[in-house]
């Protein structure tokens, strides 16, 4: 599914894909790293004080 999203994005002229995942979700964090997504930052949401979200990006 991720490969299809990347293909679709590239076919529509996008230069990269960015996404966020819950930082404590180690399975998701490791999954995106395994697909060559780079960790580019973190974001916090006011109503989610238990943890932040890891931001990933992959150039297409």
PQR file with spaces between the fields and no chain letter, atoms N, CA, C, O and H, PARSE charges and radii, in Angstrom:
ATOM       1  N    UNK     1       0.833   -1.179    0.000 -0.4000 1.5000
ATOM       2  CA   UNK     1       0.000    0.000    0.000 -0.0000 2.0000
ATOM       3  C    UNK     1       0.885    1.252    0.000  0.5500 1.7000
ATOM       4  O    UNK     1       0.579    2.225   -0.689 -0.5500 1.4000
ATOM       5  N    UNK     2       1.973    1.231    0.765 -0.4000 1.5000
ATOM       6  CA   UNK     2       2.863    2.383    0.800 -0.0000 2.0000
ATOM       7  C    UNK     2       3.508    2.588   -0.568  0.5500 1.7000
ATOM       8  O    UNK     2       3.622    3.720   -1.038 -0.5500 1.4000
ATOM       9  H    UNK     2       2.221    0.440    1.324  0.4000 1.0000
ATOM      10  N    UNK     3       3.925    1.507   -1.202 -0.4000 1.5000
ATOM      11  CA   UNK     3       4.521    1.621   -2.537 -0.0000 2.0000
ATOM      12  C    UNK     3       3.535    2.227   -3.522  0.5500 1.7000
ATOM      13  O    UNK     3       3.925    3.027   -4.373 -0.5500 1.4000
ATOM      14  H    UNK     3       3.831    0.587   -0.820  0.4000 1.0000
ATOM      15  N    UNK     4       2.281    1.864   -3.420 -0.4000 1.5000
ATOM      16  CA   UNK     4       1.262    2.421   -4.311 -0.0000 2.0000
ATOM      17  C    UNK     4       1.071    3.911   -4.035  0.5500 1.7000
ATOM      18  O    UNK     4       0.929    4.703   -4.967 -0.5500 1.4000
ATOM      19  H    UNK     4       1.964    1.215   -2.729  0.4000 1.0000
ATOM      20  N    UNK     5       1.068    4.292   -2.765 -0.4000 1.5000
ATOM      21  CA   UNK     5       0.947    5.719   -2.405 -0.0000 2.0000
ATOM      22  C    UNK     5       2.129    6.508   -2.956  0.5500 1.7000
ATOM      23  O    UNK     5       1.956    7.616   -3.463 -0.5500 1.4000
ATOM      24  H    UNK     5       1.183    3.649   -2.008  0.4000 1.0000
ATOM      25  N    UNK     6       3.328    5.942   -2.857 -0.4000 1.5000
ATOM      26  CA   UNK     6       4.519    6.612   -3.386 -0.0000 2.0000
ATOM      27  C    UNK     6       4.440    6.742   -4.905  0.5500 1.7000
ATOM      28  O    UNK     6       4.764    7.792   -5.459 -0.5500 1.4000
ATOM      29  H    UNK     6       3.469    5.042   -2.445  0.4000 1.0000
ATOM      30  N    UNK     7       4.012    5.682   -5.572 -0.4000 1.5000
ATOM      31  CA   UNK     7       3.876    5.711   -7.030 -0.0000 2.0000
ATOM      32  C    UNK     7       2.857    6.766   -7.444  0.5500 1.7000
ATOM      33  O    UNK     7       3.097    7.538   -8.373 -0.5500 1.4000
ATOM      34  H    UNK     7       3.748    4.829   -5.122  0.4000 1.0000
ATOM      35  N    UNK     8       1.729    6.795   -6.758 -0.4000 1.5000
ATOM      36  CA   UNK     8       0.672    7.753   -7.057 -0.0000 2.0000
ATOM      37  C    UNK     8       1.169    9.188   -6.852  0.5500 1.7000
ATOM      38  O    UNK     8       0.953   10.057   -7.697 -0.5500 1.4000
ATOM      39  H    UNK     8       1.534    6.168   -6.003  0.4000 1.0000
ATOM      40  N    UNK     9       1.829    9.418   -5.732 -0.4000 1.5000
ATOM      41  CA   UNK     9       2.338   10.760   -5.432 -0.0000 2.0000
ATOM      42  C    UNK     9       3.352   11.205   -6.476  0.5500 1.7000
ATOM      43  O    UNK     9       3.289   12.332   -6.968 -0.5500 1.4000
ATOM      44  H    UNK     9       2.005    8.712   -5.046  0.4000 1.0000
ATOM      45  N    UNK    10       4.272   10.335   -6.808 -0.4000 1.5000
ATOM      46  CA   UNK    10       5.289   10.674   -7.808 -0.0000 2.0000
ATOM      47  C    UNK    10       4.649   10.939   -9.167  0.5500 1.7000
ATOM      48  O    UNK    10       5.043   11.868   -9.872 -0.5500 1.4000
ATOM      49  H    UNK    10       4.323    9.419   -6.409  0.4000 1.0000
ATOM      50  N    UNK    11       3.669   10.128   -9.531 -0.4000 1.5000
ATOM      51  CA   UNK    11       2.968   10.298  -10.802 -0.0000 2.0000
ATOM      52  C    UNK    11       2.194   11.593  -10.890  0.5500 1.7000
ATOM      53  O    UNK    11       1.886   12.065  -11.984 -0.5500 1.4000
ATOM      54  H    UNK    11       3.349    9.373   -8.959  0.4000 1.0000
ATOM      55  N    UNK    12       1.878   12.173   -9.739 -0.4000 1.5000
ATOM      56  CA   UNK    12       1.150   13.444   -9.699 -0.0000 2.0000
ATOM      57  C    UNK    12       2.062   14.631   -9.425  0.5500 1.7000
ATOM      58  O    UNK    12       1.595   15.714   -9.072 -0.5500 1.4000
ATOM      59  H    UNK    12       2.129   11.790   -8.850  0.4000 1.0000
ATOM      60  N    UNK    13       3.374   14.419   -9.590 -0.4000 1.5000
ATOM      61  CA   UNK    13       4.309   15.524   -9.504 -0.0000 2.0000
ATOM      62  C    UNK    13       4.813   15.881   -8.114  0.5500 1.7000
ATOM      63  O    UNK    13       5.503   16.887   -7.949 -0.5500 1.4000
ATOM      64  H    UNK    13       3.753   13.539   -9.876  0.4000 1.0000
ATOM      65  N    UNK    14       4.483   15.084   -7.124 -0.4000 1.5000
ATOM      66  CA   UNK    14       4.982   15.361   -5.773 -0.0000 2.0000
ATOM      67  C    UNK    14       6.447   14.973   -5.666  0.5500 1.7000
ATOM      68  O    UNK    14       6.874   13.968   -6.235 -0.5500 1.4000
ATOM      69  H    UNK    14       3.922   14.267   -7.258  0.4000 1.0000
ATOM      70  N    UNK    15       7.201   15.756   -4.950 -0.4000 1.5000
ATOM      71  CA   UNK    15       8.644   15.530   -4.790 -0.0000 2.0000
ATOM      72  C    UNK    15       8.969   14.696   -3.559  0.5500 1.7000
ATOM      73  O    UNK    15      10.049   14.112   -3.471 -0.5500 1.4000
ATOM      74  H    UNK    15       6.855   16.572   -4.488  0.4000 1.0000
ATOM      75  N    UNK    16       8.035   14.635   -2.602 -0.4000 1.5000
ATOM      76  CA   UNK    16       8.275   13.871   -1.382 -0.0000 2.0000
ATOM      77  C    UNK    16       6.947   13.518   -0.724  0.5500 1.7000
ATOM      78  O    UNK    16       5.886   14.033   -1.076 -0.5500 1.4000
ATOM      79  H    UNK    16       7.158   15.109   -2.673  0.4000 1.0000
ATOM      80  N    UNK    17       7.057   12.620    0.242 -0.4000 1.5000
ATOM      81  CA   UNK    17       5.915   12.270    1.090 -0.0000 2.0000
ATOM      82  C    UNK    17       6.330   12.540    2.522  0.5500 1.7000
ATOM      83  O    UNK    17       7.436   12.188    2.933 -0.5500 1.4000
ATOM      84  H    UNK    17       7.919   12.202    0.528  0.4000 1.0000
ATOM      85  N    UNK    18       5.448   13.160    3.279 -0.4000 1.5000
ATOM      86  CA   UNK    18       5.671   13.406    4.695 -0.0000 2.0000
ATOM      87  C    UNK    18       4.538   12.764    5.476  0.5500 1.7000
ATOM      88  O    UNK    18       3.387   12.760    5.040 -0.5500 1.4000
ATOM      89  H    UNK    18       4.549   13.446    2.945  0.4000 1.0000
ATOM      90  N    UNK    19       4.883   12.222    6.637 -0.4000 1.5000
ATOM      91  CA   UNK    19       3.859   11.625    7.484 -0.0000 2.0000
ATOM      92  C    UNK    19       4.282   11.695    8.933  0.5500 1.7000
ATOM      93  O    UNK    19       5.460   11.868    9.246 -0.5500 1.4000
ATOM      94  H    UNK    19       5.818   12.225    6.991  0.4000 1.0000
ATOM      95  N    UNK    20       3.316   11.559    9.807 -0.4000 1.5000
ATOM      96  CA   UNK    20       3.552   11.575   11.247 -0.0000 2.0000
ATOM      97  C    UNK    20       3.025   10.263   11.813  0.5500 1.7000
ATOM      98  O    UNK    20       2.032    9.721   11.329 -0.5500 1.4000
ATOM      99  H    UNK    20       2.359   11.419    9.553  0.4000 1.0000
ATOM     100  N    UNK    21       3.698    9.762   12.841 -0.4000 1.5000
ATOM     101  CA   UNK    21       3.202    8.595   13.554 -0.0000 2.0000
ATOM     102  C    UNK    21       3.461    8.785   15.042  0.5500 1.7000
ATOM     103  O    UNK    21       4.418    9.450   15.439 -0.5500 1.4000
ATOM     104  H    UNK    21       4.505   10.203   13.234  0.4000 1.0000
ATOM     105  N    UNK    22       2.617    8.208   15.839 -0.4000 1.5000
ATOM     106  CA   UNK    22       2.729    8.299   17.287 -0.0000 2.0000
ATOM     107  C    UNK    22       4.102    7.778   17.707  0.5500 1.7000
ATOM     108  O    UNK    22       4.452    6.639   17.395 -0.5500 1.4000
ATOM     109  H    UNK    22       1.840    7.667   15.517  0.4000 1.0000
ATOM     110  N    UNK    23       4.870    8.587   18.400 -0.4000 1.5000
ATOM     111  CA   UNK    23       6.262    8.249   18.725 -0.0000 2.0000
ATOM     112  C    UNK    23       6.408    6.970   19.544  0.5500 1.7000
ATOM     113  O    UNK    23       7.425    6.285   19.434 -0.5500 1.4000
ATOM     114  H    UNK    23       4.586    9.512   18.653  0.4000 1.0000
ATOM     115  N    UNK    24       5.416    6.638   20.358 -0.4000 1.5000
ATOM     116  CA   UNK    24       5.499    5.419   21.161 -0.0000 2.0000
ATOM     117  C    UNK    24       5.106    4.164   20.384  0.5500 1.7000
ATOM     118  O    UNK    24       5.206    3.052   20.904 -0.5500 1.4000
ATOM     119  H    UNK    24       4.590    7.194   20.447  0.4000 1.0000
ATOM     120  N    UNK    25       4.659    4.341   19.140 -0.4000 1.5000
ATOM     121  CA   UNK    25       4.319    3.203   18.286 -0.0000 2.0000
ATOM     122  C    UNK    25       5.597    2.741   17.580  0.5500 1.7000
ATOM     123  O    UNK    25       5.842    3.078   16.422 -0.5500 1.4000
ATOM     124  H    UNK    25       4.578    5.244   18.718  0.4000 1.0000
ATOM     125  N    UNK    26       6.401    1.965   18.303 -0.4000 1.5000
ATOM     126  CA   UNK    26       7.713    1.557   17.785 -0.0000 2.0000
ATOM     127  C    UNK    26       7.596    0.714   16.522  0.5500 1.7000
ATOM     128  O    UNK    26       8.488    0.756   15.675 -0.5500 1.4000
ATOM     129  H    UNK    26       6.202    1.691   19.244  0.4000 1.0000
ATOM     130  N    UNK    27       6.527   -0.041   16.377 -0.4000 1.5000
ATOM     131  CA   UNK    27       6.337   -0.839   15.166 -0.0000 2.0000
ATOM     132  C    UNK    27       6.214    0.066   13.954  0.5500 1.7000
ATOM     133  O    UNK    27       6.851   -0.183   12.930 -0.5500 1.4000
ATOM     134  H    UNK    27       5.802   -0.075   17.065  0.4000 1.0000
ATOM     135  N    UNK    28       5.405    1.113   14.054 -0.4000 1.5000
ATOM     136  CA   UNK    28       5.237    2.047   12.935 -0.0000 2.0000
ATOM     137  C    UNK    28       6.520    2.827   12.680  0.5500 1.7000
ATOM     138  O    UNK    28       6.915    3.013   11.529 -0.5500 1.4000
ATOM     139  H    UNK    28       4.887    1.315   14.885  0.4000 1.0000
ATOM     140  N    UNK    29       7.173    3.284   13.745 -0.4000 1.5000
ATOM     141  CA   UNK    29       8.420    4.036   13.591 -0.0000 2.0000
ATOM     142  C    UNK    29       9.450    3.184   12.849  0.5500 1.7000
ATOM     143  O    UNK    29      10.078    3.656   11.900 -0.5500 1.4000
ATOM     144  H    UNK    29       6.852    3.133   14.680  0.4000 1.0000
ATOM     145  N    UNK    30       9.625    1.951   13.270 -0.4000 1.5000
ATOM     146  CA   UNK    30      10.588    1.062   12.610 -0.0000 2.0000
ATOM     147  C    UNK    30      10.175    0.707   11.190  0.5500 1.7000
ATOM     148  O    UNK    30      11.027    0.552   10.315 -0.5500 1.4000
ATOM     149  H    UNK    30       9.115    1.567   14.040  0.4000 1.0000
ATOM     150  N    UNK    31       8.870    0.578   10.955 -0.4000 1.5000
ATOM     151  CA   UNK    31       8.369    0.274    9.612 -0.0000 2.0000
ATOM     152  C    UNK    31       8.735    1.384    8.633  0.5500 1.7000
ATOM     153  O    UNK    31       9.250    1.108    7.550 -0.5500 1.4000
ATOM     154  H    UNK    31       8.178    0.704   11.666  0.4000 1.0000
ATOM     155  N    UNK    32       8.476    2.626    9.001 -0.4000 1.5000
ATOM     156  CA   UNK    32       8.797    3.731    8.096 -0.0000 2.0000
ATOM     157  C    UNK    32      10.298    3.877    7.897  0.5500 1.7000
ATOM     158  O    UNK    32      10.747    4.195    6.796 -0.5500 1.4000
ATOM     159  H    UNK    32       8.058    2.850    9.882  0.4000 1.0000
ATOM     160  N    UNK    33      11.074    3.651    8.943 -0.4000 1.5000
ATOM     161  CA   UNK    33      12.529    3.676    8.780 -0.0000 2.0000
ATOM     162  C    UNK    33      12.982    2.595    7.807  0.5500 1.7000
ATOM     163  O    UNK    33      13.889    2.827    7.008 -0.5500 1.4000
ATOM     164  H    UNK    33      10.709    3.393    9.838  0.4000 1.0000
ATOM     165  N    UNK    34      12.359    1.412    7.863 -0.4000 1.5000
ATOM     166  CA   UNK    34      12.737    0.311    6.968 -0.0000 2.0000
ATOM     167  C    UNK    34      12.409    0.617    5.511  0.5500 1.7000
ATOM     168  O    UNK    34      12.980    0.014    4.603 -0.5500 1.4000
ATOM     169  H    UNK    34      11.622    1.224    8.512  0.4000 1.0000
ATOM     170  N    UNK    35      11.490    1.552    5.289 -0.4000 1.5000
ATOM     171  CA   UNK    35      11.116    1.958    3.931 -0.0000 2.0000
ATOM     172  C    UNK    35      11.893    3.190    3.473  0.5500 1.7000
ATOM     173  O    UNK    35      11.533    3.835    2.488 -0.5500 1.4000
ATOM     174  H    UNK    35      11.025    2.042    6.026  0.4000 1.0000
ATOM     175  N    UNK    36      12.956    3.504    4.195 -0.4000 1.5000
ATOM     176  CA   UNK    36      13.854    4.627    3.862 -0.0000 2.0000
ATOM     177  C    UNK    36      13.223    6.003    4.061  0.5500 1.7000
ATOM     178  O    UNK    36      13.586    6.962    3.379 -0.5500 1.4000
ATOM     179  H    UNK    36      13.249    2.981    4.995  0.4000 1.0000
ATOM     180  N    UNK    37      12.279    6.097    4.994 -0.4000 1.5000
ATOM     181  CA   UNK    37      11.771    7.407    5.391 -0.0000 2.0000
ATOM     182  C    UNK    37      12.729    7.963    6.434  0.5500 1.7000
ATOM     183  O    UNK    37      13.177    7.235    7.319 -0.5500 1.4000
ATOM     184  H    UNK    37      11.984    5.319    5.548  0.4000 1.0000
ATOM     185  N    UNK    38      13.042    9.242    6.333 -0.4000 1.5000
ATOM     186  CA   UNK    38      13.948    9.895    7.276 -0.0000 2.0000
ATOM     187  C    UNK    38      13.155   10.588    8.371  0.5500 1.7000
ATOM     188  O    UNK    38      12.137   11.227    8.106 -0.5500 1.4000
ATOM     189  H    UNK    38      12.678    9.833    5.613  0.4000 1.0000
ATOM     190  N    UNK    39      13.626   10.458    9.596 -0.4000 1.5000
ATOM     191  CA   UNK    39      13.010   11.163   10.707 -0.0000 2.0000
ATOM     192  C    UNK    39      13.436   12.620   10.617  0.5500 1.7000
ATOM     193  O    UNK    39      14.628   12.921   10.677 -0.5500 1.4000
ATOM     194  H    UNK    39      14.454    9.939    9.812  0.4000 1.0000
ATOM     195  N    UNK    40      12.473   13.531   10.472 -0.4000 1.5000
ATOM     196  CA   UNK    40      12.791   14.939   10.246 -0.0000 2.0000
ATOM     197  C    UNK    40      12.307   15.868   11.358  0.5500 1.7000
ATOM     198  O    UNK    40      12.532   17.077   11.290 -0.5500 1.4000
ATOM     199  H    UNK    40      11.504   13.287   10.423  0.4000 1.0000
ATOM     200  N    UNK    41      11.655   15.326   12.367 -0.4000 1.5000
ATOM     201  CA   UNK    41      11.208   16.176   13.461 -0.0000 2.0000
ATOM     202  C    UNK    41      10.150   15.518   14.306  0.5500 1.7000
ATOM     203  O    UNK    41       9.860   14.330   14.168 -0.5500 1.4000
ATOM     204  H    UNK    41      11.472   14.345   12.422  0.4000 1.0000
ATOM     205  N    UNK    42       9.583   16.313   15.181 -0.4000 1.5000
ATOM     206  CA   UNK    42       8.498   15.860   16.050 -0.0000 2.0000
ATOM     207  C    UNK    42       7.465   16.971   16.161  0.5500 1.7000
ATOM     208  O    UNK    42       7.789   18.154   16.066 -0.5500 1.4000
ATOM     209  H    UNK    42       9.819   17.278   15.294  0.4000 1.0000
ATOM     210  N    UNK    43       6.224   16.570   16.364 -0.4000 1.5000
ATOM     211  CA   UNK    43       5.153   17.537   16.604 -0.0000 2.0000
ATOM     212  C    UNK    43       4.392   17.106   17.850  0.5500 1.7000
ATOM     213  O    UNK    43       4.361   15.927   18.204 -0.5500 1.4000
ATOM     214  H    UNK    43       5.960   15.609   16.442  0.4000 1.0000
ATOM     215  N    UNK    44       3.783   18.079   18.503 -0.4000 1.5000
ATOM     216  CA   UNK    44       2.959   17.825   19.682 -0.0000 2.0000
ATOM     217  C    UNK    44       1.562   18.382   19.416  0.5500 1.7000
ATOM     218  O    UNK    44       1.398   19.405   18.752 -0.5500 1.4000
ATOM     219  H    UNK    44       3.808   19.036   18.216  0.4000 1.0000
ATOM     220  N    UNK    45       0.577   17.693   19.942 -0.4000 1.5000
ATOM     221  CA   UNK    45      -0.798   18.148   19.800 -0.0000 2.0000
ATOM     222  C    UNK    45      -1.347   18.447   21.193  0.5500 1.7000
ATOM     223  O    UNK    45      -1.151   17.656   22.115 -0.5500 1.4000
ATOM     224  H    UNK    45       0.710   16.862   20.482  0.4000 1.0000
ATOM     225  N    UNK    46      -2.029   19.574   21.355 -0.4000 1.5000
ATOM     226  CA   UNK    46      -2.479   20.014   22.675 -0.0000 2.0000
ATOM     227  C    UNK    46      -3.299   18.984   23.447  0.5500 1.7000
ATOM     228  O    UNK    46      -3.187   18.897   24.670 -0.5500 1.4000
ATOM     229  H    UNK    46      -2.189   20.216   20.606  0.4000 1.0000
ATOM     230  N    UNK    47      -4.110   18.214   22.759 -0.4000 1.5000
ATOM     231  CA   UNK    47      -4.976   17.254   23.447 -0.0000 2.0000
ATOM     232  C    UNK    47      -4.297   15.903   23.659  0.5500 1.7000
ATOM     233  O    UNK    47      -4.884   15.007   24.266 -0.5500 1.4000
ATOM     234  H    UNK    47      -4.202   18.284   21.766  0.4000 1.0000
ATOM     235  N    UNK    48      -3.075   15.745   23.169 -0.4000 1.5000
ATOM     236  CA   UNK    48      -2.323   14.491   23.341 -0.0000 2.0000
ATOM     237  C    UNK    48      -1.083   14.788   24.157  0.5500 1.7000
ATOM     238  O    UNK    48      -0.021   15.053   23.594 -0.5500 1.4000
ATOM     239  H    UNK    48      -2.599   16.473   22.676  0.4000 1.0000
ATOM     240  N    UNK    49      -1.198   14.748   25.465 -0.4000 1.5000
ATOM     241  CA   UNK    49      -0.074   15.088   26.327 -0.0000 2.0000
ATOM     242  C    UNK    49       0.760   13.871   26.708  0.5500 1.7000
ATOM     243  O    UNK    49       1.783   14.015   27.377 -0.5500 1.4000
ATOM     244  H    UNK    49      -2.061   14.532   25.922  0.4000 1.0000
ATOM     245  N    UNK    50       0.338   12.662   26.290 -0.4000 1.5000
ATOM     246  CA   UNK    50       1.057   11.453   26.677 -0.0000 2.0000
ATOM     247  C    UNK    50       2.338   11.247   25.869  0.5500 1.7000
ATOM     248  O    UNK    50       3.255   10.575   26.340 -0.5500 1.4000
ATOM     249  H    UNK    50      -0.493   12.546   25.747  0.4000 1.0000
ATOM     250  N    UNK    51       2.417   11.800   24.685 -0.4000 1.5000
ATOM     251  CA   UNK    51       3.616   11.684   23.860 -0.0000 2.0000
ATOM     252  C    UNK    51       3.486   12.590   22.652  0.5500 1.7000
ATOM     253  O    UNK    51       2.452   13.221   22.435 -0.5500 1.4000
ATOM     254  H    UNK    51       1.672   12.346   24.302  0.4000 1.0000
ATOM     255  N    UNK    52       4.559   12.644   21.866 -0.4000 1.5000
ATOM     256  CA   UNK    52       4.563   13.444   20.651 -0.0000 2.0000
ATOM     257  C    UNK    52       4.443   12.516   19.438  0.5500 1.7000
ATOM     258  O    UNK    52       4.271   11.304   19.570 -0.5500 1.4000
ATOM     259  H    UNK    52       5.399   12.132   22.042  0.4000 1.0000
ATOM     260  N    UNK    53       4.538   13.117   18.271 -0.4000 1.5000
ATOM     261  CA   UNK    53       4.473   12.373   17.023 -0.0000 2.0000
ATOM     262  C    UNK    53       5.770   12.580   16.255  0.5500 1.7000
ATOM     263  O    UNK    53       6.263   13.702   16.140 -0.5500 1.4000
ATOM     264  H    UNK    53       4.678   14.102   18.164  0.4000 1.0000
ATOM     265  N    UNK    54       6.312   11.498   15.736 -0.4000 1.5000
ATOM     266  CA   UNK    54       7.527   11.560   14.940 -0.0000 2.0000
ATOM     267  C    UNK    54       7.157   11.873   13.498  0.5500 1.7000
ATOM     268  O    UNK    54       6.254   11.254   12.935 -0.5500 1.4000
ATOM     269  H    UNK    54       5.912   10.586   15.830  0.4000 1.0000
ATOM     270  N    UNK    55       7.848   12.825   12.908 -0.4000 1.5000
ATOM     271  CA   UNK    55       7.619   13.225   11.515 -0.0000 2.0000
ATOM     272  C    UNK    55       8.646   12.546   10.620  0.5500 1.7000
ATOM     273  O    UNK    55       9.842   12.555   10.913 -0.5500 1.4000
ATOM     274  H    UNK    55       8.581   13.328   13.366  0.4000 1.0000
ATOM     275  N    UNK    56       8.174   11.965    9.539 -0.4000 1.5000
ATOM     276  CA   UNK    56       9.024   11.300    8.563 -0.0000 2.0000
ATOM     277  C    UNK    56       8.847   11.933    7.199  0.5500 1.7000
ATOM     278  O    UNK    56       7.803   12.515    6.902 -0.5500 1.4000
ATOM     279  H    UNK    56       7.203   11.958    9.301  0.4000 1.0000
ATOM     280  N    UNK    57       9.878   11.816    6.366 -0.4000 1.5000
ATOM     281  CA   UNK    57       9.805   12.291    4.982 -0.0000 2.0000
ATOM     282  C    UNK    57      10.642   11.382    4.103  0.5500 1.7000
ATOM     283  O    UNK    57      11.675   10.856    4.516 -0.5500 1.4000
ATOM     284  H    UNK    57      10.725   11.344    6.606  0.4000 1.0000
ATOM     285  N    UNK    58      10.164   11.213    2.878 -0.4000 1.5000
ATOM     286  CA   UNK    58      10.909   10.454    1.880 -0.0000 2.0000
ATOM     287  C    UNK    58      10.830   11.202    0.559  0.5500 1.7000
ATOM     288  O    UNK    58       9.745   11.517    0.071 -0.5500 1.4000
ATOM     289  H    UNK    58       9.324   11.640    2.543  0.4000 1.0000
ATOM     290  N    UNK    59      11.997   11.481   -0.012 -0.4000 1.5000
ATOM     291  CA   UNK    59      12.021   12.086   -1.342 -0.0000 2.0000
ATOM     292  C    UNK    59      11.710   11.019   -2.372  0.5500 1.7000
ATOM     293  O    UNK    59      12.175    9.883   -2.277 -0.5500 1.4000
ATOM     294  H    UNK    59      12.878   11.225    0.385  0.4000 1.0000
ATOM     295  N    UNK    60      10.911   11.408   -3.364 -0.4000 1.5000
ATOM     296  CA   UNK    60      10.480   10.431   -4.364 -0.0000 2.0000
ATOM     297  C    UNK    60      11.348   10.449   -5.597  0.5500 1.7000
ATOM     298  O    UNK    60      11.112    9.682   -6.530 -0.5500 1.4000
ATOM     299  H    UNK    60      10.534   12.331   -3.441  0.4000 1.0000
